[in-house]
Amino acid sequence: MTKRPVVPLVLSLAAIIAAALTPAGLSGRPIPIWAWGVWLVTMTGAIALFRRAGYTTMDAVRRTSWMLPVVVLFVGPAAWLAPPGSRGVVALALLARAWSAASLGAGIATYLGPGGLARGVRQLGVPVRLADVFEATLASLSIVLRQVQAMLRAREARRPGFGAWSAILVSPVDTLRGFGRLVASLLLRSLERAEAIEQARRARGGTP
């Protein structure tokens, strides 16, 4: 782990902003050739960060591919606003722009981890109270993510040979209903965990 997480954090944020602001043809103007280069470099940087964190290229692709449905959900209506005849190219450009920027964000979060992100924010000179809130938020999200992973492993252990979404095409209603129960259980467990953490904080002398 780098001793100066603020450096990769700032560089990644600058690259994300650059990729997000690169024109994608919504204004009706042709998409510049260099825009595709920006998105390619951004995606390459995301994969490089995942590799620095100990993941393979295929792992990096799998860890970012889950964002594609969400990206497509927003890209479709936006591309429809483009001039007729260029909607396909604009949709592809919007997809490349959103996916590369989001992947780089996921890459820097994976590379630095919650602790590195918190230190990077403090090294940026962010007000102490805001930095404390940010660090507490990251810690809570980490707990929730670990809880989700444990629940998914337990769910798959009860159904050997089947993945979490393996039955979505065969029985979509039952699959979504099962994930609805999982989310409800996750909410209850998260509330219990948050209450336990708050009680521990107060036991150590924290103010209410």
C-alpha positions as CSV (number, residue, x, y, z in Angstrom):
1,M,0.0,0.0,0.0
2,T,1.3,3.4,-1.0
3,K,2.3,5.8,1.8
4,R,0.9,8.7,-0.1
5,P,-2.6,7.6,-1.2
6,V,-3.5,11.2,-2.1
7,V,-1.4,11.0,-5.2
8,P,-3.2,8.1,-7.0
9,L,-6.5,9.4,-5.6
10,V,-6.1,12.8,-7.1
11,L,-4.8,11.4,-10.4
12,S,-7.7,9.0,-10.6
13,L,-10.3,11.7,-9.8
14,A,-8.8,13.9,-12.5
15,A,-8.9,11.1,-15.0
16,I,-12.6,10.3,-14.0
17,I,-13.6,14.0,-14.5
18,A,-11.7,14.2,-17.8
19,A,-13.4,11.0,-19.1
20,A,-16.8,12.1,-17.9
21,L,-16.5,15.5,-19.6
22,T,-15.3,14.2,-22.9
23,P,-17.9,14.9,-25.6
24,A,-19.9,11.9,-26.7
25,G,-22.0,13.4,-29.5
26,L,-25.1,14.4,-27.7
27,S,-24.9,17.9,-29.0
28,G,-25.1,16.6,-32.6
29,R,-21.4,17.3,-33.3
30,P,-19.2,14.4,-34.5
31,I,-17.5,12.5,-31.7
32,P,-13.8,13.4,-31.8
33,I,-11.3,10.6,-32.4
34,W,-9.3,11.5,-29.3
35,A,-12.4,10.9,-27.1
36,W,-12.2,7.2,-27.7
37,G,-8.5,7.4,-26.7
38,V,-9.4,9.1,-23.5
39,W,-11.9,6.4,-22.6
40,L,-9.5,3.6,-23.6
41,V,-6.8,5.1,-21.4
42,T,-9.2,5.4,-18.5
43,M,-10.3,1.8,-18.8
44,T,-6.7,0.7,-19.1
45,G,-5.9,2.6,-15.9
46,A,-8.8,0.9,-14.1
47,I,-7.5,-2.5,-15.1
48,A,-4.0,-1.5,-14.0
49,L,-5.3,-0.5,-10.6
50,F,-7.1,-3.8,-10.2
51,R,-3.9,-5.6,-11.1
52,R,-1.9,-3.6,-8.6
53,A,-4.5,-4.7,-6.0
54,G,-3.8,-8.3,-6.8
55,Y,-6.5,-9.2,-9.3
56,T,-6.1,-10.5,-12.8
57,T,-7.4,-8.8,-15.9
58,M,-10.3,-11.2,-16.2
59,D,-11.1,-10.5,-12.5
60,A,-11.1,-6.8,-13.2
61,V,-13.5,-7.2,-16.1
62,R,-15.8,-9.3,-14.0
63,R,-15.7,-6.9,-11.2
64,T,-16.7,-4.0,-13.5
65,S,-19.1,-5.8,-15.8
66,W,-21.9,-5.7,-13.1
67,M,-22.1,-2.0,-13.7
68,L,-23.1,-2.4,-17.4
69,P,-26.8,-3.0,-16.8
70,V,-27.0,0.2,-14.7
71,V,-25.0,2.1,-17.3
72,V,-27.2,0.8,-20.1
73,L,-30.3,1.8,-18.2
74,F,-29.2,5.5,-18.3
75,V,-27.4,5.4,-21.6
76,G,-30.5,4.2,-23.6
77,P,-32.8,7.2,-22.9
78,A,-29.9,9.7,-23.2
79,A,-28.9,8.3,-26.6
80,W,-32.4,8.6,-27.8
81,L,-32.0,12.4,-27.5
82,A,-29.2,12.3,-30.1
83,P,-30.0,13.3,-33.7
84,P,-31.5,10.5,-35.8
85,G,-28.9,8.4,-37.6
86,S,-26.2,8.8,-35.0
87,R,-28.0,7.3,-32.0
88,G,-26.1,4.0,-32.2
89,V,-22.7,5.7,-32.2
90,V,-23.8,8.0,-29.4
91,A,-25.1,5.2,-27.4
92,L,-21.8,3.3,-27.8
93,A,-19.8,6.5,-26.9
94,L,-22.0,7.1,-23.8
95,L,-21.5,3.5,-22.7
96,A,-17.7,3.8,-23.1
97,R,-17.6,7.1,-21.2
98,A,-19.7,5.9,-18.3
99,W,-18.2,2.5,-18.0
100,S,-14.6,3.7,-18.1
101,A,-15.2,6.4,-15.6
102,A,-17.1,4.1,-13.2
103,S,-14.5,1.3,-13.7
104,L,-11.7,3.7,-12.8
105,G,-13.6,4.7,-9.6
106,A,-14.0,1.1,-8.7
107,G,-10.3,0.5,-9.5
108,I,-9.0,3.2,-7.2
109,A,-11.4,2.2,-4.4
110,T,-10.2,-1.5,-4.7
111,Y,-6.5,-0.5,-4.9
112,L,-6.5,1.9,-1.9
113,G,-9.2,0.2,0.1
114,P,-11.3,2.0,2.8
115,G,-8.2,2.8,4.9
116,G,-6.3,4.2,1.9
117,L,-9.2,6.3,0.8
118,A,-9.7,7.7,4.2
119,R,-6.0,8.6,4.5
120,G,-6.0,10.1,1.0
121,V,-9.0,12.4,1.9
122,R,-7.2,13.5,5.0
123,Q,-4.0,14.2,3.1
124,L,-6.1,16.4,0.7
125,G,-6.7,18.8,3.6
126,V,-10.4,18.1,4.0
127,P,-11.9,19.4,7.2
128,V,-11.4,16.9,10.1
129,R,-15.1,16.5,10.8
130,L,-15.9,15.8,7.2
131,A,-13.0,13.4,7.0
132,D,-14.3,11.6,10.1
133,V,-17.8,11.2,8.5
134,F,-16.2,9.9,5.3
135,E,-14.2,7.3,7.2
136,A,-17.1,6.2,9.2
137,T,-19.2,5.8,6.0
138,L,-16.5,3.7,4.4
139,A,-16.3,1.5,7.5
140,S,-20.0,1.0,7.5
141,L,-20.1,0.2,3.8
142,S,-17.3,-2.3,4.3
143,I,-19.3,-4.1,7.0
144,V,-22.4,-4.2,4.8
145,L,-20.4,-5.6,1.8
146,R,-18.9,-8.3,4.0
147,Q,-22.4,-9.1,5.3
148,V,-23.7,-9.3,1.7
149,Q,-20.8,-11.6,0.7
150,A,-21.5,-13.9,3.7
151,M,-25.2,-14.1,2.9
152,L,-24.6,-14.9,-0.8
153,R,-22.1,-17.6,0.1
154,A,-24.7,-19.1,2.5
155,R,-27.4,-18.9,-0.1
156,E,-25.2,-20.6,-2.7
157,A,-24.1,-23.2,-0.2
158,R,-27.8,-24.3,0.2
159,R,-28.0,-24.6,-3.6
160,P,-24.9,-26.4,-4.8
161,G,-24.1,-26.0,-8.5
162,F,-26.2,-22.8,-8.8
163,G,-25.0,-19.2,-8.9
164,A,-26.8,-16.3,-7.3
165,W,-28.5,-15.3,-10.5
166,S,-28.5,-18.7,-12.3
167,A,-32.3,-19.2,-12.2
168,I,-33.2,-15.6,-13.3
169,L,-34.2,-16.8,-16.8
170,V,-36.0,-20.0,-15.7
171,S,-37.9,-18.5,-12.7
172,P,-37.4,-14.8,-12.6
173,V,-40.2,-14.1,-10.1
174,D,-38.9,-16.6,-7.5
175,T,-35.3,-15.4,-8.0
176,L,-36.2,-11.7,-7.5
177,R,-38.4,-12.7,-4.5
178,G,-35.5,-14.5,-3.0
179,F,-33.3,-11.5,-3.4
180,G,-36.0,-9.3,-1.9
181,R,-35.9,-11.5,1.2
182,L,-32.1,-11.2,1.2
183,V,-32.2,-7.4,1.1
184,A,-34.8,-7.3,3.9
185,S,-32.6,-9.6,6.0
186,L,-29.6,-7.5,5.2
187,L,-31.3,-4.3,6.3
188,L,-32.2,-5.9,9.7
189,R,-28.7,-7.2,10.2
190,S,-27.1,-3.9,9.2
191,L,-29.3,-2.1,11.8
192,E,-28.3,-4.6,14.5
193,R,-24.6,-4.2,13.5
194,A,-24.9,-0.4,13.6
195,E,-26.5,-0.5,17.0
196,A,-23.7,-2.7,18.3
197,I,-21.1,-0.4,16.9
198,E,-22.8,2.6,18.5
199,Q,-22.9,0.9,21.9
200,A,-19.3,0.0,21.6
201,R,-18.4,3.6,20.7
202,R,-20.2,4.9,23.7
203,A,-18.7,2.3,26.0
204,R,-15.2,3.7,25.0
205,G,-16.3,7.2,26.0
206,G,-17.8,8.5,22.8
207,T,-20.4,11.3,23.0
208,P,-24.0,10.5,22.0
